[in-house]
Amino acid sequence: MARELERALDLLTGRRRRAAAAAARAGGPATVELRLSNLERQLDELKSRINGLLFVLAGAVATQVILKLFG
């Protein structure tokens, strides 16, 4: 299942890269829009990673508090 998902993501990102390359060759406003959409996607990914790190940090702090109280 995970490999199928990885293949699908690779296929999707490959299509986006080809579309970006084609738009870059064509030039014009489409290139700017494509770059902005890529930037938005990367920013969303960064936000999700930061949220994940904060969740792990909160879990570690909660674990330490519980261990101190009952340990």
C-alpha positions in Angstrom: 0.0 0.0 0.0 2.8 2.4 0.9 4.7 1.7 -2.3 1.6 2.3 -4.4 1.1 5.6 -2.6 4.7 6.6 -3.2 4.4 5.7 -6.9 1.3 7.8 -7.2 3.0 10.8 -5.5 6.0 10.4 -7.7 3.8 10.3 -10.8 1.9 13.4 -9.6 5.1 15.4 -8.7 6.6 14.3 -12.0 3.6 15.7 -13.9 3.9 19.0 -12.0 7.6 19.3 -12.8 6.9 18.7 -16.4 4.1 21.3 -16.4 6.4 23.7 -14.6 9.2 23.1 -17.2 6.8 23.6 -20.1 5.4 26.8 -18.5 9.0 28.1 -17.9 9.8 27.5 -21.6 6.6 29.3 -22.6 7.3 32.2 -20.2 4.8 34.8 -19.2 2.3 35.1 -16.3 1.7 31.3 -16.2 5.2 30.8 -14.9 4.6 33.3 -12.1 1.3 31.6 -11.2 3.0 28.2 -11.2 5.8 29.3 -9.0 3.4 30.8 -6.6 1.3 27.6 -6.4 4.5 25.6 -5.8 5.5 28.1 -3.1 2.1 27.7 -1.5 2.4 23.9 -1.6 5.8 24.0 0.0 4.6 26.4 2.7 1.7 24.1 3.5 4.1 21.2 3.8 6.3 23.2 6.1 3.3 24.1 8.3 2.3 20.5 8.6 5.9 19.5 9.6 6.0 22.2 12.2 2.6 21.1 13.6 3.9 17.6 13.7 7.0 18.6 15.6 4.9 20.6 18.1 2.7 17.6 18.7 5.7 15.4 19.4 7.1 18.0 21.7 3.8 18.4 23.6 3.6 14.6 23.9 7.2 14.4 25.3 6.5 17.2 27.8 3.2 15.5 28.9 5.1 12.2 29.3 7.7 13.8 31.5 5.1 15.5 33.7 3.3 12.2 34.2 6.5 10.4 35.0 7.4 13.1 37.5 4.0 13.0 39.2 3.6 9.2 39.3 7.2 8.0 39.0 
